[in-house]
Amino acid sequence: MFFVIILACSGSRREIGLYDQMQKLWAGVSIAKCTQKCYNSTIMATEVISGAQHLIYDADSVWLQVNRTFGNTVPELSDDGLENRDRAVRRIREFTAATHLIRIKPLGTSGFVDLGVRTPVEEKVVTDGLITTNPDHILHANPADCGQIAVTGYSGTVEKSVLGLFHASRRIVDEGGHITPLEYMRDAYGIETQDMTVRLSPSIRKESYIFSNIDASQRSDPKWEGYIHETDQGEWSVDFHQRTIDDLIQLGVETDNLFVSPHDTGADSIHFSKYRQERGMQERGGNGLFVALR
């Protein structure tokens, strides 16, 4: 079953924030009122949710997240991976004229590539992030516990909308690599951080991210103070998800422009989870994230 929520408010180039309501939506409750900040000109923001996919689109961009219920979208890991990925691409193309799929192949090194309007020769780019101003690009990733950060904003410098998609693993967050791309978009494209719209994908949360041991140097690192917790069983939980959010807000992202999925991939079986897969609890796979300009 699908739930379609249409909100008409005063806004600019930004979607209306709905992630704080997603828990109720996933429970099957339809909410059709604007409860968050609206912006400067009349827009329509629409969110469509089912058990297999979550889609948001507005005047500027479209976001499609598909999960394990939808099917594996990693061709290398499943016989039907390519078919599922193509099915997702057809879905997002209902809302955008973009035709060229560009997939992120993460390295875990905090690097990113600014494509501008250039289309790479290869469909797959080995990097941890992509930035584009080309409305023909569909940026794509296959996270399985690691967070993904999608950022949109309008650049007066180049007079174009700018879209970024960035991998935010525990290692990258530890190195501050989740912040560097936003600083680049600010400096290179003149988009003030408070004017960026930032979306965070489903990722693993501290309740599910448990280890028998954590390196003492990380436990004592001031950057991780308050984000690493010892459990009653003497194990350790790592809250890199909340640290990602806090760091983005500290950078200057407005909370009204920051939309966070409520889903814990380590606890929610409808999502692929590397943590569960490594413990023999689930098959290997990746959730599909597709973002594009409109």
BELGIJO-V530628 format. One record per pair of residues at least 24 apart in sequence whose ideal C-beta (glycine too) atoms are under 8 Angstrom apart, sorted by the first residue. I is the first residue (numbers start at 1). J is the second residue. Records with the same first field share a line. If there is no record, write none. Layout:
I=J + J
This chain:
1=28 + 50
2=48 + 49 + 50
3=28 + 30 + 48 + 49 + 50
4=46 + 47 + 48
5=30 + 31 + 32 + 46 + 47
6=32 + 44 + 45 + 46
7=32 + 33 + 34 + 44 + 45 + 46
8=34 + 42 + 43 + 44
9=34 + 38 + 39 + 42 + 43 + 45
10=38 + 39 + 40 + 41 + 42
11=38 + 39 + 40 + 41 + 42 + 43 + 45
12=39 + 40 + 41 + 43
13=39 + 43 + 59 + 60 + 152 + 154 + 161
14=39 + 43 + 58 + 60 + 197 + 257
15=43 + 45 + 56 + 57 + 58 + 60 + 61 + 197 + 259
16=43 + 45 + 58
17=256 + 257 + 258 + 259
18=45 + 47 + 56 + 259
19=199 + 259 + 260 + 261 + 262
22=49 + 54 + 261 + 262
23=262
25=49
26=262 + 263
36=256
37=256
51=270
52=270
53=88 + 91
54=261
55=91 + 92 + 95
56=199
57=95 + 96 + 294
58=294
59=294
60=152 + 154 + 161 + 293 + 294
61=152 + 161 + 163 + 197 + 291 + 292 + 293 + 294
62=92 + 95 + 96 + 291 + 292 + 294
63=150 + 199 + 289 + 290 + 291
64=88 + 91 + 92 + 288 + 289 + 290 + 291
65=201 + 202 + 261 + 287 + 288 + 289 + 290
66=287 + 288 + 289 + 290
67=202 + 270 + 271 + 272 + 287 + 288
68=269 + 270 + 271 + 272 + 282 + 285 + 287
69=270
70=288
72=272 + 285 + 286
73=142 + 286 + 287 + 288
74=142 + 285 + 286
77=284 + 285 + 286
78=285
84=288
85=140 + 288
88=288 + 290
89=138 + 290
92=138 + 290 + 292
93=138
95=294
96=135 + 138 + 292 + 293 + 294
97=135 + 136 + 294
98=135 + 136 + 137 + 138 + 292 + 293
99=136 + 138
100=134 + 136 + 137 + 138
101=138 + 140 + 290
102=130 + 132 + 137 + 138 + 139 + 140
103=140 + 141 + 142
104=128 + 129 + 130 + 139 + 140 + 141 + 165 + 167
106=141 + 146 + 167 + 169
108=167 + 169 + 171 + 172
109=172 + 177
110=172 + 175 + 176 + 177 + 180
111=177
112=164 + 166 + 180 + 181 + 184
114=184 + 188
128=166 + 167 + 172 + 177
129=164 + 165 + 166 + 167 + 181
130=164 + 165 + 166
131=162 + 163 + 164 + 181 + 184 + 185
132=162 + 163 + 164 + 293
133=158 + 160 + 161 + 162 + 163 + 293
134=293
135=161 + 292 + 293 + 294
137=163 + 292 + 293
138=290 + 291 + 292
139=163 + 164 + 165 + 290 + 291 + 292
140=165 + 288 + 289 + 290 + 291
141=165 + 167 + 288 + 289
142=286 + 287 + 288 + 289
143=167 + 201 + 202 + 203 + 265 + 286 + 287 + 289
144=265 + 271 + 272 + 273 + 274 + 277 + 285 + 286 + 287
145=203 + 204 + 209 + 265 + 266 + 273 + 274 + 275
146=170 + 203 + 204 + 274
147=173 + 178 + 200 + 201 + 203 + 240 + 241 + 244
148=200 + 201 + 203 + 289
149=178 + 181 + 198 + 199 + 200 + 201 + 244 + 248
150=198 + 199 + 201 + 289 + 291
151=181 + 182 + 185 + 196 + 197 + 198 + 199
152=196 + 197 + 293
153=185 + 189 + 191 + 195 + 196 + 197
154=191 + 195
155=189 + 190 + 191
156=190
157=188 + 189 + 190
158=189
161=293
162=189 + 191
163=291 + 292 + 293
165=289 + 291
168=200 + 203 + 240 + 244
169=240
170=238 + 240
173=240 + 243 + 244 + 247
174=218 + 223 + 224 + 240
176=247
178=244 + 247 + 248
179=247 + 248 + 251
182=248 + 251 + 253
183=251
192=252
193=251 + 252 + 253
194=252 + 253 + 254 + 257
195=257
196=253 + 257
197=257 + 259
198=248 + 253 + 257 + 258 + 259
199=259 + 260 + 261
200=241 + 244 + 245 + 258 + 259 + 260 + 261
201=261 + 287 + 289
202=261 + 263 + 264 + 265 + 268 + 271 + 287
203=241 + 261 + 264 + 265
204=241 + 264 + 265 + 266 + 273 + 275
205=239 + 241 + 264 + 266 + 267
206=237 + 238 + 239 + 241 + 242
207=237 + 264 + 266 + 267
208=264 + 265 + 266 + 267 + 273 + 275
209=237 + 238 + 239 + 240 + 266 + 275
210=235 + 236 + 237
211=235 + 236 + 237 + 238
212=236
214=238
